[in-house]
């Protein structure tokens, strides 16, 4: 199961469409909702929008506290150059750019397979 975290309902719908072919995809629109879902359910990967109105990096830390083996993917429309440096210090498995595209699916599957083998 995949949990996509983004404050934009349209992005959540697009992510479900791209990723939902093989896997069940759930969505959370904020950090509180995402944490509650991770505490109740088991996810194989969580793409998180770095531009959440909530602190996305605090959310990522909290996700890892709730489940240390949970792979998290950073998602942003921001300039790529600064993001990979930041992700190395936060435990983010991969970076995916917005807008959502079919290229997301193999990237998500690669991260899922490398961490949980699910």
Secondary structure, DSSP 8 states (H G I E B T S, - for coil): -EEEE-S-HHHHHHHHHHHTTTS-EEEESSHHHHHHHHHHS--SEEEEETT-SS-HHHHHHHHHHH-TT--EEEEESS-HHHHHHHHHTTT--EEEESS--THHHHHHHHHHHHHT--
